[in-house]
């Protein structure tokens, strides 16, 4: 199972605190900024284990804690092409839980989207709240496949015009599904005047961070973290 492979960057997995659909990785009892990691989808019916049990997302959140910020992984209901509204509600609830935790500086939060969750970023790009310090996206799907519903709410390329100075950190892979790559290209063109920083992984594919074991992959993960942490400082 490809999704159960560990992150290509060696990380010691920390123990998580489970709070409903959110797992928290806490570096200390001191109040810290936070990163919430939003897995992709749609997930196939009956998938087991679900993404917060995957070594990859456990590694991302553990790495966040290693670097002094709270890492959070949310489990959401992106289970079909028409389930983006339900997934968006789940992510919003997770953000509230995270910001309400006394160990979290609720005014310094980054949301980091992966794969099919990329379209969920549109809400925050359209109207960035003051507490949101950056949006990160790794091999994101930013437009639907041709046979999927295309709800205006979930169009990041349209929403990005309203993002202002919000840092947007996009990790783009060179060996991407052509339909996904086309959507990323549309977004990058639309974000010409936005505060967009692109990390290219030319030899990486979708899921490079646990499937393409290379110095290029490891460097891209570290660079993305460096940019996110800079936005949180």
N, C-alpha and C positions, 0 to 999 in steps of 0.2 A: 504494500500500500504506500504509494508515493507520499501521501499526506502525513504519514507517520515517521518520515525520515527526520532526523534532527537538523537543526540549523547548521549551515556550513561553517559559521563562526562559532568556535567552541565557547559554550556558556554553561556555567554550573546552574542547574535548575533549582530555584528556590521553592519553598513551600508557599502555597497560596492560601489566602483567606477566602472562603466562599460566602458570598452574600447574594442569595437568589441566583440570578442569571449572570452575576458579575464576580469574577475572581480578582482579588487584589493582591499585589506583590508590594509589600511595604518595606522600605529601606530602614526606617527608624521611627521612633515615636515623635520626632520633630515634624513640624508642619512643612510639607514639601509640595512643589508643583507636581503635575501628573500627566501621563500619556495614557489615553485609552485606545486600545487596539481593536479594530473592527474587522472581523474575518469576512471572507467573501462568500460567494454562493451564485446561484441557488444551490442548496445542498440536496443531494438525492434523498428520497424517502428512506427512512430507516438507517441512516448513516450512524455508525457507532465505531469509535467514539466521536463525539461532537468536537468542534474546533478548539474549545478551551482546554481539551485534554490532549491536543496535538503537541508534540515536542516543539514545533516551530513557534507557536504563540506563547507557550510557556517560556521559551528562550527569549523572545522579544520582551516580554514583561519582566523576566528576571534580569535581563540586561539593563532595562530601565532602572530597576531597583539598584543594581550594581553601580549605576552612574548617579545615584542619589535622588531619583525621582520616583514617585509612585507609578507602578505599572498596573494597568487594568485590562482584562480581557472580557468582552461582553459576548454572551451567547444570544443571538437574535434569530428572528423567524424569516430569514430570506430563504424560503423553501420552494419558490417558483417565480417565474417572470412577473407575476402579478402581485407579489407579496412585498414589494418595496415599501408601501405605507406601513405595514405591520413592523417591518424591520426598522424603519425610521423611528417608530414609537418606542421600540425596545432600546434603541441606542439613546434616544432622548432620556428615557428613564434611567439608563445606566449612567449617563452624564450627571443627572441630578443626584443619584446615589453617591457618585464619586465626589462631587463638589460639596455635598453635605457632610462628608466624613471629616471629623476634626483634625485628622492627620494630613489633610489635603489643603493646599492653598487653592481655593476655588476660583481665584482670579488669574490663575496661571495654568491653563490646560491646553493640551494639544490632542486633536483627534487624528488617528492614523488609520486610513482605510486600505484594504487589500482587495485586489481582484474585483469580483462582481459587486462588492460594496461601494466601489468608487462613485457610483451614481448617487449614493446617499449624501455625498458631500455638497450637493447642490443647495440644500437648505441653508447651510452655514456660509457658503460662498455668496449667496444672494443677500444675506443679512447677517454679517458676522457680529456675534455678541462681544462685548468688551473683554470677557474672561478668556476668549479663544485666542491663543497666542500664535497658532499656526495650524494649517491643515497639511498632513502628509498623506501621500498616496503611493502605493507600491504595486507595480504592474496592474494599474486600475482599468476596469471596464468603465468607460465614460459615456458610451452610447449603447443602446440595446442591440441585440442581434435583430436581423430584419423581421423575424416572425414573432418578436416580443412586443408587448404594449410599450408605447412611448409616451409616458405621462409627462406633460410640461414641467411638473414639479421636479422631476429627476433628470434635468438637463444641465450638467455642470458647465458645459461650454457657453450656455446662455447666461447662467448665473454668475460666472466669473467676472463679468463686466462690473459687478457691484461689490467686488471683494476689496477694493481700495488697496491699502498697504499691507493687508494680511499676508504673512509669508505662506507660500504654497510650495511644498517640497515634493517633487514627483520623481519617482524612480522608474525609468523607462527601459524596457529590455529590447534587444535587437532581434531576438528570435521569437517574436510575439505572434499570436494568432492574428492573421491579417485583418479580420473584422475589428478586433480590439485595438490593433495598432492604428487603424484608420481613425477610430474615435479619439485616441490619444493625440494624434496629429491635429485633428479639428480643435481639440481643447487647447493645445499649445499655441496654435495660431490665434485663437480667441483670447488667450491670456497674454497677448503681446504687451499690454500696458499694465498688467498685474505684477505683483511681486513674486514671480515664479522662478524657482530654481530647479533645474532638471539634472538628475543624476543618470547618466547613460551606462547601461551594462550591455555592450554590443554583442557579446557572445552568450548572454543569458537568455533563458526562456522564461515563460510564465511559471513562477515557482522556483526561480533561480536560487532563492535564499535557502532552500533545502535540497535542491536537485542538481545544481551546477557547482560542484566543489572546486572552486578556483580562487586565486588571489583577487581576481576581478570582482567576484561575488562578495567576498569578505570585505573588500575595500568599499564597495557600494553600501553595504549595511552600516559600516562604521561612519561613512560620510553622511548618510541620512540621519543617523543618531546625532552626529555633531551639529548638523544644521537645526534639528529639532531642539536640542538642548540649548543652542544659542538663542533660539526664539523664546525659550522659557526663562532665560537668565534675567 
